[in-house]
Amino acid sequence: MVKIFSKFAILLMFSSLLSGCLSGEDDDAGIILDVSLSTSEGTILHSYVDGDLVSVSDVSVEFDFSNSSSDSELILFGINANDSRDSIEVDAKESQTIVVNFSQHGVYEVAVYAIDADDNYREESVTVKLNYRIDWSEYETNNPKVLPFDPRPANDGQHATMIEVSSLVENPDLITEFGNGNSVYITWNIIDENNDTCQRYSEQVANGETITWETIHFNTYLLHELVVDNDESEDAINLAHSIQITY
């Protein structure tokens, strides 16, 4: 009988200790973290004219903590974008939203967290996906500029899925006393940082006509350039490139 009681006492004591460990680890049990995002995906846009950057459109995401709750008073809400920036925190009594501006493309695993008056801490992760697009225009040129682009994520996170390229070349209608303008032989090249030509396409654009090249490229691990060769033609052309790095 004594042995049975001793075994029961030991089992009861072990169960009590185990229960205490689980309770101690569950410090965030009183906090319900409910955060909504204004958007979880967007596109950062850089626009260039004749090689000069003329506009930048970043992506701002609002994180709304207003539906979060706790058994105790919530005192702090925070965001950590897990990039090179410090966390952003607000007094929960004064604000229930945090706006984060993203200027670099990539997939961000953003930590959202809350702290209550009893020092309970609750954190969760949400994914924000930022694509990147370059719009590039050149007018009346016979020496097209090189368009460099970097598909690598600045936050050292997940690499992009693909690079989408759409390029339009216009040979404006030219009529002179010597007759109509000439056709121009165009060659597009996508060249990586090792100076390897990844893709190439050629086509002739007649006077007054427009041609377009569209392609998808899957090497998102190296720096690249889009190079348009006009075969040393002296005829002025117009170009409109769109390069999108997609996650």
C-alpha positions as CSV (number, residue, x, y, z in Angstrom):
1,M,0.0,0.0,0.0
2,V,2.9,2.4,0.8
3,K,4.5,1.6,-2.5
4,I,1.3,2.3,-4.4
5,F,0.9,5.6,-2.5
6,S,4.5,6.6,-3.2
7,K,4.2,5.9,-6.9
8,F,1.0,7.9,-7.0
9,A,2.6,10.9,-5.2
10,I,5.6,10.9,-7.5
11,L,3.3,10.8,-10.6
12,L,1.2,13.6,-9.2
13,M,4.2,15.7,-8.4
14,F,5.7,15.1,-12.0
15,S,2.3,16.0,-13.5
16,S,2.2,19.2,-11.5
17,L,5.7,20.2,-12.6
18,L,5.0,19.4,-16.2
19,S,1.8,21.5,-16.1
20,G,3.7,24.4,-14.6
21,C,6.2,24.3,-17.5
22,L,3.5,24.5,-20.1
23,S,1.8,27.4,-18.3
24,G,5.1,29.3,-18.0
25,E,5.8,29.0,-21.7
26,D,2.3,30.1,-22.6
27,D,2.9,33.8,-21.5
28,D,1.0,35.1,-24.5
29,A,-2.2,33.2,-23.7
30,G,-4.0,36.4,-22.8
31,I,-3.3,38.2,-26.0
32,I,-5.3,37.7,-29.2
33,L,-3.3,39.3,-32.0
34,D,-5.6,40.1,-35.0
35,V,-3.8,42.3,-37.6
36,S,-5.2,43.2,-41.0
37,L,-3.1,44.6,-43.8
38,S,-4.1,47.3,-46.4
39,T,-2.3,45.1,-48.9
40,S,0.0,42.1,-48.9
41,E,1.3,42.5,-52.4
42,G,2.4,45.5,-54.5
43,T,4.8,46.8,-57.1
44,I,7.6,49.3,-56.6
45,L,7.9,51.4,-59.8
46,H,10.9,53.4,-61.1
47,S,10.4,55.5,-64.2
48,Y,13.2,56.7,-66.4
49,V,13.2,59.1,-69.4
50,D,16.3,59.2,-71.6
51,G,18.3,57.3,-68.9
52,D,17.3,59.7,-66.1
53,L,15.2,58.6,-63.1
54,V,12.2,60.8,-63.1
55,S,9.8,59.2,-60.6
56,V,9.7,56.6,-57.8
57,S,6.6,54.9,-56.5
58,D,7.2,52.9,-53.3
59,V,4.6,50.7,-51.6
60,S,3.2,51.6,-48.2
61,V,1.4,49.0,-46.1
62,E,-0.8,49.8,-43.2
63,F,-1.0,47.3,-40.4
64,D,-4.2,47.6,-38.4
65,F,-4.2,46.1,-34.8
66,S,-7.6,47.4,-33.8
67,N,-9.2,44.0,-33.6
68,S,-6.4,42.7,-31.2
69,S,-7.3,42.2,-27.5
70,S,-5.9,41.0,-24.2
71,D,-7.1,40.0,-20.8
72,S,-4.9,42.9,-19.6
73,E,-4.6,46.3,-21.2
74,L,-2.6,46.4,-24.4
75,I,0.2,48.9,-24.1
76,L,2.4,48.4,-27.3
77,F,2.1,47.4,-30.9
78,G,5.1,46.7,-33.0
79,I,6.4,45.8,-36.5
80,N,9.7,44.3,-37.5
81,A,10.2,44.1,-41.3
82,N,13.2,41.9,-40.8
83,D,15.4,44.0,-43.0
84,S,18.1,46.5,-42.0
85,R,15.6,48.8,-40.3
86,D,14.8,49.0,-36.6
87,S,11.4,47.9,-35.4
88,I,8.5,50.4,-35.4
89,E,6.5,50.6,-32.2
90,V,3.5,52.6,-31.1
91,D,1.7,53.2,-27.8
92,A,-1.4,51.0,-28.1
93,K,-3.5,53.7,-26.2
94,E,-2.6,56.3,-28.8
95,S,-2.6,54.4,-32.1
96,Q,-3.8,51.1,-33.4
97,T,-2.2,51.3,-36.9
98,I,1.4,51.3,-38.2
99,V,2.3,52.3,-41.7
100,V,5.5,50.7,-43.2
101,N,7.0,52.0,-46.4
102,F,8.8,49.5,-48.7
103,S,11.3,50.9,-51.2
104,Q,13.1,47.6,-52.1
105,H,11.6,44.6,-53.8
106,G,11.5,41.2,-52.2
107,V,9.4,38.9,-50.0
108,Y,9.3,40.1,-46.5
109,E,8.4,37.9,-43.5
110,V,7.1,40.8,-41.3
111,A,6.9,40.2,-37.5
112,V,3.9,41.8,-35.9
113,Y,3.7,41.8,-32.1
114,A,1.9,43.2,-29.1
115,I,2.7,43.6,-25.4
116,D,0.1,44.0,-22.6
117,A,0.3,45.5,-19.1
118,D,1.3,42.2,-17.6
119,D,4.3,42.0,-19.9
120,N,2.8,39.2,-22.0
121,Y,4.2,39.2,-25.5
122,R,2.6,37.8,-28.6
123,E,4.2,37.7,-32.1
124,E,3.1,36.4,-35.4
125,S,4.5,36.6,-38.9
126,V,2.8,37.9,-42.1
127,T,4.1,37.8,-45.6
128,V,4.4,40.9,-47.8
129,K,5.4,40.5,-51.4
130,L,6.9,43.4,-53.3
131,N,7.5,43.1,-57.1
132,Y,9.6,45.7,-59.0
133,R,9.0,47.3,-62.3
134,I,11.1,49.6,-64.4
135,D,9.5,51.8,-67.1
136,W,12.1,53.2,-69.5
137,S,11.6,55.6,-72.4
138,E,13.9,57.1,-74.9
139,Y,13.0,59.5,-77.6
140,E,14.6,60.3,-81.0
141,T,17.9,58.5,-80.3
142,N,20.2,56.7,-82.7
143,N,22.3,55.5,-79.7
144,P,20.1,53.6,-77.3
145,K,21.2,53.5,-73.7
146,V,21.9,50.4,-71.7
147,L,19.2,49.5,-69.2
148,P,20.8,47.8,-66.1
149,F,18.5,45.9,-63.6
150,D,19.1,44.0,-60.5
151,P,16.6,41.1,-59.8
152,R,18.2,40.2,-56.4
153,P,16.2,41.0,-53.3
154,A,17.7,43.7,-51.1
155,N,16.6,41.9,-47.9
156,D,18.5,38.7,-48.8
157,G,15.3,36.8,-48.8
158,Q,13.5,34.6,-51.4
159,H,14.6,35.2,-55.0
160,A,12.1,36.4,-57.6
161,T,10.3,33.8,-59.7
162,M,11.0,35.5,-63.1
163,I,11.8,38.6,-65.0
164,E,9.2,39.8,-67.6
165,V,10.5,42.0,-70.4
166,S,8.4,44.0,-72.8
167,S,10.2,46.3,-75.3
168,L,8.8,48.5,-78.0
169,V,10.8,50.2,-80.7
170,E,9.2,52.8,-83.0
171,N,10.8,54.0,-86.2
172,P,9.0,57.4,-86.7
173,D,7.7,58.2,-90.1
174,L,10.3,60.3,-91.8
175,I,9.7,62.1,-95.1
176,T,12.5,64.3,-96.5
177,E,13.3,65.9,-99.9
178,F,15.3,62.7,-100.5
179,G,12.4,60.4,-99.9
180,N,11.1,58.3,-97.0
181,G,13.2,57.2,-94.0
182,N,15.0,53.9,-93.8
183,S,14.2,50.6,-92.1
184,V,16.3,49.9,-88.9
185,Y,17.6,46.5,-88.0
186,I,17.1,46.0,-84.2
187,T,18.7,43.4,-82.0
188,W,17.7,43.0,-78.3
189,N,20.1,41.4,-75.9
190,I,19.8,40.4,-72.3
191,I,23.3,40.2,-70.9
192,D,24.3,39.0,-67.4
193,E,27.1,40.3,-65.1
194,N,29.4,37.6,-66.5
195,N,29.0,39.2,-69.9
196,D,27.0,36.1,-71.2
197,T,24.2,36.8,-73.6
198,C,21.2,35.1,-72.0
199,Q,18.6,36.0,-74.7
200,R,18.7,37.7,-78.1
201,Y,16.1,38.6,-80.7
202,S,16.4,40.6,-83.9
203,E,13.8,42.2,-86.2
204,Q,13.6,44.9,-88.8
205,V,11.4,47.9,-88.2
206,A,10.3,49.8,-91.3
207,N,9.9,53.5,-91.6
208,G,6.8,54.6,-89.7
209,E,6.3,51.2,-88.0
210,T,6.6,49.8,-84.5
211,I,7.8,46.4,-83.3
212,T,7.6,44.8,-79.9
213,W,9.7,42.0,-78.2
214,E,8.3,40.2,-75.2
215,T,10.1,37.5,-73.2
216,I,10.4,35.9,-69.8
217,H,13.8,35.3,-68.2
218,F,14.3,33.0,-65.2
219,N,17.8,33.8,-64.0
220,T,17.1,36.1,-61.0
221,Y,20.4,35.5,-59.3
222,L,22.7,37.8,-61.3
223,L,22.8,41.5,-62.4
224,H,21.6,42.0,-65.9
225,E,21.4,44.6,-68.7
226,L,18.9,45.1,-71.6
227,V,20.9,46.2,-74.6
228,V,19.3,47.4,-77.8
229,D,21.5,47.4,-80.9
230,N,20.3,49.5,-83.9
231,D,23.1,48.3,-86.2
232,E,24.7,51.7,-86.2
233,S,21.8,53.3,-88.0
234,E,21.7,57.1,-88.0
235,D,17.9,57.1,-88.1
236,A,16.4,58.2,-84.8
237,I,14.1,55.8,-83.0
238,N,11.8,55.8,-79.9
239,L,12.0,53.1,-77.3
240,A,9.7,52.0,-74.4
241,H,10.9,49.2,-72.1
242,S,9.0,47.6,-69.2
243,I,10.9,45.2,-67.0
244,Q,9.1,43.5,-64.1
245,I,10.7,41.4,-61.4
246,T,8.0,39.1,-60.2
247,Y,7.8,37.1,-56.9
